[in-house]
Amino acid sequence: MKYQEAVDFLDAHIGQGVQPGLDRIRGLVEMMGDPQLAYPVIHITGSNGKTSTSRMVTSLLVAHGLRVGTFISPHLEKIEERFSLDGVHATAEEFAQAVADIRPFVELFEERTGAKPTYFELTAALAFSFFATNAVDVAVIEVGLGGRLDATNAVDGKVAVITGIALEHTSWLGNSLEEIAVEKLAIAKESSRLVTGRLPESILTQASERAEELGISHRRFGAEFHPEFVTMAVGGWAGSISGVYETYEDLYLPLHGKYQFDNLAVAVAAAEELSGRSLDPEAVRLGVAAVTSPGRLEVIGRRPLILLDGAHNPQACELLAEAIDTEFFQTEWVLVVGVMGDKDLEAMLRHFEGQVVSVVATSVDYERAVPAKAVAKVAAEVFDVPVETVPGVPAALEAARRLAGQDGSILVTGSLYVVGEARSALAAD
């Protein structure tokens, strides 16, 4: 199978949309021999920070000499970014072969059941198979949506991680934090160890009750583990992590955003809980120093300064606004923003009041994307600054460059889809 054939095979299932449920994925992977049961899994969900945490866990485990498969979503530029071995995403050839490996099972499943898996379900099945084929020691699996009915919940996670919980995807997950927590906490199983990040007190209690109900251990941010002595460093942050079993000192994390040290503490605890003991301190230092997180507070241009961040809900935008105020010392940003249809755009934009001098409202070519005109309307209600409407991210970037000039600053945010298109456009330049 050639690369484009593989892409087309997956794309043919995009029309299935989002269909929460486990019947299809369980039926498909059972037909494939349940490859997701061939290795231990660290299963990660959360409203924000789950991809960064997944990358951190991967880097920590690789530094300890383990063969690690990692599944994240969505991708920024190419589909094969979702599937990594030891932190390096699959090549085009590896991706095409992996699709060729599962295609006969998909076609047989569809023929026998009359059901057609969704695009995300196919990517999950692909990841399970790819990791089994490559004999990984452990897989780090990121949830796509929620947890309970997400396709990745076909795994039996040895460690279940909840990075945080915010109001999101309410049409699928529920209208309150408590309802959303039920969905996310469902990735914890009787054989799991539960690790939770920074949670509201009521949700933390809910998580503890879930752990008690299952009879499993629960490691909590701020109690069993937490960051210590975190200070700003050149290109990132430095500090220590008090883990569940050990304190790890002299860590340098090459990512912007102090909140990433919170994610790092969660990642360290998750890696510890995989074996139930402390990690090697020197390996932790090496693993932390090697962490990358594309599309998350990523500086991708200097003249003008261009910063990309996939903040896609109010909580993430609040953290982003705090980070740029603390680390970039910029008071005048040209904001390039586009969002998907289920987002509270007004609440997102409110966090950037006082930091923005102009807005370029845009949209990606995706069925769930909010039209650029609608984005511009909300931006004009929030900010007392000029707002331009420029459909298409490449054209929006050109407009932002004109507005910023060489000495200005551009912030691209609102959606990972927007950030992905921006990365591609800037790479082409």
Secondary structure, DSSP 8 states (H G I E B T S, - for coil): --HHHHHHHHHTTGGG-----SHHHHHHHHHTT-GGGSS-EEEEE-SSSHHHHHHHHHHHHHHTT--EEEE-SS-SS-GGGGEEETTEE--HHHHHHHHHHHHHHHHHHHHHH-----HHHHHHHHHHHHHHHTT-SEEEEE-SSSSTTSGGGGS--SEEEE----S--HHHH-SSHHHHHHHHHTT--TT-EEEE-S--HHHHHHHHHHHHHHT--EEEBTTTBEEEEEEEETTEEEEEEE-SS-EEEEEEE--S-THHHHHHHHHHHHHHHHHTS---HHHHHHHHHT---TTSSEEEEETTEEEE----SHHHHHHHHHHHHHHS--S-EEEEE--BTTS-HHHHHHTTTTTEEEEEE---SSTTB--HHHHHHHHHHH-SS-EEE--SHHHHHHHHHHHH-TTSEEEEES-HHHHHHHHHHHHH-
